[in-house]
Amino acid sequence: MLSSKQRAYLRGLANNIPAIFQIGKGGINDNLVKQVNDALEVRELIKVHVLENSLMDIRKACNELVRRTDAEPVQVIGSKFVLYKESKENKTIQLPK
C-alpha cells in the first residue's frame, strides 16, 4: 500500500511519461494483462488511456487491471490512469519513506 507521500512522488514522475496502453471497446483481455505485467516489470510506472469507445468506466478499468496485475493505483485523471508495481529485477524508482 502506497502512502500519500509516495503516491504524490509517483504522480510527479508520471507527468512526463506517455500512455503506452489503450483500452478500447474490446476491454481488458488476458493479452493486455500480460503486456501490462511485462511493462510494469521493465518500467515500474505506466500510464494507460481509456478510449471513448470503451464500454468500461475508467475507474472500473483501473481496478480490474490492479486486481489482475497486483499493481498499485497511483492516479485516475480524465481518461487516463497510472499504475505502479515494484520490479523484481529492474528496480529503478526509489520511493520516499
CNS distance restraints for C-alpha pairs under 8 A (distance, minus, plus):
assign (resid   1 and name CA) (resid  72 and name CA) 7.17 0.50 0.50
assign (resid   2 and name CA) (resid   6 and name CA) 5.91 0.50 0.50
assign (resid   2 and name CA) (resid   7 and name CA) 6.10 0.50 0.50
assign (resid   2 and name CA) (resid  72 and name CA) 7.40 0.50 0.50
assign (resid   3 and name CA) (resid   7 and name CA) 6.11 0.50 0.50
assign (resid   4 and name CA) (resid   8 and name CA) 6.06 0.50 0.50
assign (resid   5 and name CA) (resid   9 and name CA) 6.27 0.50 0.50
assign (resid   5 and name CA) (resid  96 and name CA) 7.14 0.50 0.50
assign (resid   6 and name CA) (resid  10 and name CA) 6.23 0.50 0.50
assign (resid   6 and name CA) (resid  95 and name CA) 5.92 0.50 0.50
assign (resid   6 and name CA) (resid  96 and name CA) 5.84 0.50 0.50
assign (resid   6 and name CA) (resid  97 and name CA) 7.43 0.50 0.50
assign (resid   7 and name CA) (resid  11 and name CA) 6.12 0.50 0.50
assign (resid   7 and name CA) (resid  74 and name CA) 5.74 0.50 0.50
assign (resid   8 and name CA) (resid  12 and name CA) 6.34 0.50 0.50
assign (resid   9 and name CA) (resid  13 and name CA) 6.52 0.50 0.50
assign (resid   9 and name CA) (resid  95 and name CA) 7.47 0.50 0.50
assign (resid   9 and name CA) (resid  96 and name CA) 7.63 0.50 0.50
assign (resid  10 and name CA) (resid  14 and name CA) 6.09 0.50 0.50
assign (resid  10 and name CA) (resid  45 and name CA) 7.84 0.50 0.50
assign (resid  10 and name CA) (resid  74 and name CA) 6.93 0.50 0.50
assign (resid  10 and name CA) (resid  84 and name CA) 7.99 0.50 0.50
assign (resid  11 and name CA) (resid  15 and name CA) 6.44 0.50 0.50
assign (resid  11 and name CA) (resid  74 and name CA) 6.67 0.50 0.50
assign (resid  11 and name CA) (resid  75 and name CA) 6.81 0.50 0.50
assign (resid  11 and name CA) (resid  82 and name CA) 7.93 0.50 0.50
assign (resid  12 and name CA) (resid  16 and name CA) 7.93 0.50 0.50
assign (resid  13 and name CA) (resid  17 and name CA) 7.51 0.50 0.50
assign (resid  14 and name CA) (resid  45 and name CA) 7.20 0.50 0.50
assign (resid  14 and name CA) (resid  46 and name CA) 7.48 0.50 0.50
assign (resid  14 and name CA) (resid  47 and name CA) 7.27 0.50 0.50
assign (resid  14 and name CA) (resid  82 and name CA) 7.16 0.50 0.50
assign (resid  17 and name CA) (resid  46 and name CA) 7.63 0.50 0.50
assign (resid  17 and name CA) (resid  47 and name CA) 7.21 0.50 0.50
assign (resid  18 and name CA) (resid  47 and name CA) 6.59 0.50 0.50
assign (resid  19 and name CA) (resid  46 and name CA) 7.00 0.50 0.50
assign (resid  19 and name CA) (resid  47 and name CA) 4.46 0.50 0.50
assign (resid  19 and name CA) (resid  48 and name CA) 5.01 0.50 0.50
assign (resid  19 and name CA) (resid  49 and name CA) 5.91 0.50 0.50
assign (resid  19 and name CA) (resid  80 and name CA) 7.67 0.50 0.50
assign (resid  20 and name CA) (resid  46 and name CA) 7.04 0.50 0.50
assign (resid  20 and name CA) (resid  47 and name CA) 6.21 0.50 0.50
assign (resid  20 and name CA) (resid  48 and name CA) 6.15 0.50 0.50
assign (resid  20 and name CA) (resid  49 and name CA) 7.80 0.50 0.50
assign (resid  21 and name CA) (resid  36 and name CA) 7.88 0.50 0.50
assign (resid  21 and name CA) (resid  47 and name CA) 7.08 0.50 0.50
assign (resid  21 and name CA) (resid  48 and name CA) 4.87 0.50 0.50
assign (resid  21 and name CA) (resid  49 and name CA) 6.17 0.50 0.50
assign (resid  22 and name CA) (resid  48 and name CA) 5.82 0.50 0.50
assign (resid  22 and name CA) (resid  49 and name CA) 4.73 0.50 0.50
assign (resid  22 and name CA) (resid  50 and name CA) 5.63 0.50 0.50
assign (resid  22 and name CA) (resid  51 and name CA) 6.61 0.50 0.50
assign (resid  23 and name CA) (resid  27 and name CA) 5.73 0.50 0.50
assign (resid  23 and name CA) (resid  28 and name CA) 6.78 0.50 0.50
assign (resid  23 and name CA) (resid  48 and name CA) 7.52 0.50 0.50
assign (resid  23 and name CA) (resid  49 and name CA) 6.32 0.50 0.50
assign (resid  23 and name CA) (resid  50 and name CA) 4.74 0.50 0.50
assign (resid  23 and name CA) (resid  51 and name CA) 5.93 0.50 0.50
assign (resid  23 and name CA) (resid  54 and name CA) 6.55 0.50 0.50
assign (resid  24 and name CA) (resid  50 and name CA) 6.42 0.50 0.50
assign (resid  24 and name CA) (resid  51 and name CA) 5.23 0.50 0.50
assign (resid  24 and name CA) (resid  52 and name CA) 7.46 0.50 0.50
assign (resid  24 and name CA) (resid  53 and name CA) 5.92 0.50 0.50
assign (resid  24 and name CA) (resid  54 and name CA) 4.35 0.50 0.50
assign (resid  24 and name CA) (resid  55 and name CA) 7.52 0.50 0.50
assign (resid  25 and name CA) (resid  51 and name CA) 7.85 0.50 0.50
assign (resid  25 and name CA) (resid  53 and name CA) 5.50 0.50 0.50
assign (resid  25 and name CA) (resid  54 and name CA) 3.95 0.50 0.50
assign (resid  25 and name CA) (resid  55 and name CA) 5.51 0.50 0.50
assign (resid  25 and name CA) (resid  56 and name CA) 7.81 0.50 0.50
assign (resid  26 and name CA) (resid  54 and name CA) 7.13 0.50 0.50
assign (resid  26 and name CA) (resid  55 and name CA) 7.95 0.50 0.50
assign (resid  27 and name CA) (resid  54 and name CA) 6.55 0.50 0.50
assign (resid  27 and name CA) (resid  55 and name CA) 6.94 0.50 0.50
assign (resid  27 and name CA) (resid  56 and name CA) 6.69 0.50 0.50
assign (resid  28 and name CA) (resid  32 and name CA) 6.20 0.50 0.50
assign (resid  28 and name CA) (resid  33 and name CA) 7.12 0.50 0.50
assign (resid  28 and name CA) (resid  61 and name CA) 7.51 0.50 0.50
assign (resid  28 and name CA) (resid  64 and name CA) 7.99 0.50 0.50
assign (resid  28 and name CA) (resid  65 and name CA) 7.76 0.50 0.50
assign (resid  29 and name CA) (resid  33 and name CA) 6.41 0.50 0.50
assign (resid  30 and name CA) (resid  34 and name CA) 6.21 0.50 0.50
assign (resid  31 and name CA) (resid  35 and name CA) 6.26 0.50 0.50
assign (resid  32 and name CA) (resid  36 and name CA) 6.06 0.50 0.50
assign (resid  33 and name CA) (resid  37 and name CA) 6.13 0.50 0.50
assign (resid  33 and name CA) (resid  65 and name CA) 6.91 0.50 0.50
assign (resid  33 and name CA) (resid  68 and name CA) 6.92 0.50 0.50
assign (resid  33 and name CA) (resid  69 and name CA) 6.80 0.50 0.50
assign (resid  34 and name CA) (resid  38 and name CA) 6.21 0.50 0.50
assign (resid  35 and name CA) (resid  39 and name CA) 6.11 0.50 0.50
assign (resid  36 and name CA) (resid  40 and name CA) 6.03 0.50 0.50
assign (resid  36 and name CA) (resid  69 and name CA) 7.62 0.50 0.50
assign (resid  37 and name CA) (resid  41 and name CA) 6.24 0.50 0.50
assign (resid  37 and name CA) (resid  69 and name CA) 6.04 0.50 0.50
assign (resid  38 and name CA) (resid  42 and name CA) 6.48 0.50 0.50
assign (resid  39 and name CA) (resid  43 and name CA) 5.80 0.50 0.50
assign (resid  39 and name CA) (resid  44 and name CA) 7.28 0.50 0.50
assign (resid  39 and name CA) (resid  46 and name CA) 7.41 0.50 0.50
assign (resid  40 and name CA) (resid  44 and name CA) 4.39 0.50 0.50
assign (resid  40 and name CA) (resid  45 and name CA) 6.18 0.50 0.50
assign (resid  40 and name CA) (resid  46 and name CA) 6.67 0.50 0.50
assign (resid  40 and name CA) (resid  84 and name CA) 7.02 0.50 0.50
assign (resid  40 and name CA) (resid  85 and name CA) 5.97 0.50 0.50
assign (resid  40 and name CA) (resid  86 and name CA) 7.71 0.50 0.50
assign (resid  40 and name CA) (resid  87 and name CA) 6.94 0.50 0.50
assign (resid  41 and name CA) (resid  85 and name CA) 7.36 0.50 0.50
assign (resid  41 and name CA) (resid  86 and name CA) 7.32 0.50 0.50
assign (resid  41 and name CA) (resid  87 and name CA) 4.77 0.50 0.50
assign (resid  41 and name CA) (resid  88 and name CA) 6.94 0.50 0.50
assign (resid  41 and name CA) (resid  89 and name CA) 7.56 0.50 0.50
assign (resid  41 and name CA) (resid  90 and name CA) 6.92 0.50 0.50
assign (resid  42 and name CA) (resid  87 and name CA) 6.88 0.50 0.50
assign (resid  42 and name CA) (resid  90 and name CA) 6.14 0.50 0.50
assign (resid  43 and name CA) (resid  87 and name CA) 7.73 0.50 0.50
assign (resid  43 and name CA) (resid  90 and name CA) 7.84 0.50 0.50
assign (resid  43 and name CA) (resid  92 and name CA) 7.98 0.50 0.50
assign (resid  44 and name CA) (resid  84 and name CA) 5.50 0.50 0.50
assign (resid  44 and name CA) (resid  85 and name CA) 5.15 0.50 0.50
assign (resid  44 and name CA) (resid  86 and name CA) 5.60 0.50 0.50
assign (resid  44 and name CA) (resid  87 and name CA) 5.80 0.50 0.50
assign (resid  44 and name CA) (resid  91 and name CA) 7.55 0.50 0.50
assign (resid  44 and name CA) (resid  92 and name CA) 7.77 0.50 0.50
assign (resid  44 and name CA) (resid  93 and name CA) 7.40 0.50 0.50
assign (resid  45 and name CA) (resid  82 and name CA) 7.10 0.50 0.50
assign (resid  45 and name CA) (resid  83 and name CA) 5.78 0.50 0.50
assign (resid  45 and name CA) (resid  84 and name CA) 4.59 0.50 0.50
assign (resid  45 and name CA) (resid  85 and name CA) 6.75 0.50 0.50
assign (resid  46 and name CA) (resid  82 and name CA) 5.69 0.50 0.50
assign (resid  46 and name CA) (resid  83 and name CA) 5.48 0.50 0.50
assign (resid  46 and name CA) (resid  84 and name CA) 6.69 0.50 0.50
assign (resid  47 and name CA) (resid  80 and name CA) 6.76 0.50 0.50
assign (resid  47 and name CA) (resid  81 and name CA) 5.69 0.50 0.50
assign (resid  47 and name CA) (resid  82 and name CA) 4.42 0.50 0.50
assign (resid  47 and name CA) (resid  83 and name CA) 6.45 0.50 0.50
assign (resid  48 and name CA) (resid  80 and name CA) 5.50 0.50 0.50
assign (resid  48 and name CA) (resid  81 and name CA) 5.42 0.50 0.50
assign (resid  48 and name CA) (resid  82 and name CA) 6.33 0.50 0.50
assign (resid  49 and name CA) (resid  79 and name CA) 5.85 0.50 0.50
assign (resid  49 and name CA) (resid  80 and name CA) 4.41 0.50 0.50
assign (resid  49 and name CA) (resid  81 and name CA) 6.69 0.50 0.50
assign (resid  50 and name CA) (resid  54 and name CA) 6.65 0.50 0.50
assign (resid  50 and name CA) (resid  58 and name CA) 6.32 0.50 0.50
assign (resid  50 and name CA) (resid  61 and name CA) 7.90 0.50 0.50
assign (resid  50 and name CA) (resid  79 and name CA) 5.38 0.50 0.50
assign (resid  50 and name CA) (resid  80 and name CA) 6.03 0.50 0.50
assign (resid  51 and name CA) (resid  79 and name CA) 7.09 0.50 0.50
assign (resid  56 and name CA) (resid  60 and name CA) 6.50 0.50 0.50
assign (resid  56 and name CA) (resid  61 and name CA) 6.02 0.50 0.50
assign (resid  57 and name CA) (resid  61 and name CA) 6.13 0.50 0.50
assign (resid  58 and name CA) (resid  62 and name CA) 6.16 0.50 0.50
assign (resid  58 and name CA) (resid  76 and name CA) 7.70 0.50 0.50
assign (resid  58 and name CA) (resid  79 and name CA) 6.47 0.50 0.50
assign (resid  58 and name CA) (resid  80 and name CA) 7.43 0.50 0.50
assign (resid  58 and name CA) (resid  81 and name CA) 7.74 0.50 0.50
assign (resid  59 and name CA) (resid  63 and name CA) 6.07 0.50 0.50
assign (resid  59 and name CA) (resid  76 and name CA) 7.11 0.50 0.50
assign (resid  60 and name CA) (resid  64 and name CA) 5.99 0.50 0.50
assign (resid  61 and name CA) (resid  65 and name CA) 6.30 0.50 0.50
assign (resid  62 and name CA) (resid  66 and name CA) 6.11 0.50 0.50
assign (resid  62 and name CA) (resid  73 and name CA) 7.23 0.50 0.50
assign (resid  62 and name CA) (resid  76 and name CA) 7.79 0.50 0.50
assign (resid  62 and name CA) (resid  81 and name CA) 6.68 0.50 0.50
assign (resid  63 and name CA) (resid  67 and name CA) 6.04 0.50 0.50
assign (resid  63 and name CA) (resid  73 and name CA) 7.78 0.50 0.50
assign (resid  64 and name CA) (resid  68 and name CA) 6.18 0.50 0.50
assign (resid  65 and name CA) (resid  69 and name CA) 5.84 0.50 0.50
assign (resid  65 and name CA) (resid  70 and name CA) 7.96 0.50 0.50
assign (resid  65 and name CA) (resid  71 and name CA) 7.68 0.50 0.50
assign (resid  66 and name CA) (resid  70 and name CA) 5.42 0.50 0.50
assign (resid  66 and name CA) (resid  71 and name CA) 4.93 0.50 0.50
assign (resid  66 and name CA) (resid  72 and name CA) 6.21 0.50 0.50
assign (resid  66 and name CA) (resid  73 and name CA) 6.59 0.50 0.50
assign (resid  66 and name CA) (resid  83 and name CA) 7.57 0.50 0.50
assign (resid  67 and name CA) (resid  71 and name CA) 7.34 0.50 0.50
assign (resid  70 and name CA) (resid  85 and name CA) 7.46 0.50 0.50
assign (resid  71 and name CA) (resid  83 and name CA) 6.24 0.50 0.50
assign (resid  71 and name CA) (resid  84 and name CA) 5.62 0.50 0.50
assign (resid  71 and name CA) (resid  85 and name CA) 4.74 0.50 0.50
assign (resid  72 and name CA) (resid  83 and name CA) 5.65 0.50 0.50
assign (resid  72 and name CA) (resid  84 and name CA) 5.10 0.50 0.50
assign (resid  72 and name CA) (resid  85 and name CA) 6.07 0.50 0.50
assign (resid  73 and name CA) (resid  81 and name CA) 7.75 0.50 0.50
assign (resid  73 and name CA) (resid  82 and name CA) 6.26 0.50 0.50
assign (resid  73 and name CA) (resid  83 and name CA) 4.81 0.50 0.50
assign (resid  73 and name CA) (resid  84 and name CA) 6.45 0.50 0.50
assign (resid  74 and name CA) (resid  81 and name CA) 7.50 0.50 0.50
assign (resid  74 and name CA) (resid  82 and name CA) 5.33 0.50 0.50
assign (resid  74 and name CA) (resid  83 and name CA) 5.51 0.50 0.50
assign (resid  74 and name CA) (resid  84 and name CA) 6.57 0.50 0.50
assign (resid  75 and name CA) (resid  81 and name CA) 5.45 0.50 0.50
assign (resid  75 and name CA) (resid  82 and name CA) 5.18 0.50 0.50
assign (resid  75 and name CA) (resid  83 and name CA) 7.43 0.50 0.50
assign (resid  76 and name CA) (resid  80 and name CA) 6.04 0.50 0.50
assign (resid  76 and name CA) (resid  81 and name CA) 4.25 0.50 0.50
assign (resid  76 and name CA) (resid  82 and name CA) 6.55 0.50 0.50
assign (resid  77 and name CA) (resid  81 and name CA) 6.05 0.50 0.50
assign (resid  86 and name CA) (resid  91 and name CA) 6.69 0.50 0.50
assign (resid  87 and name CA) (resid  91 and name CA) 5.07 0.50 0.50
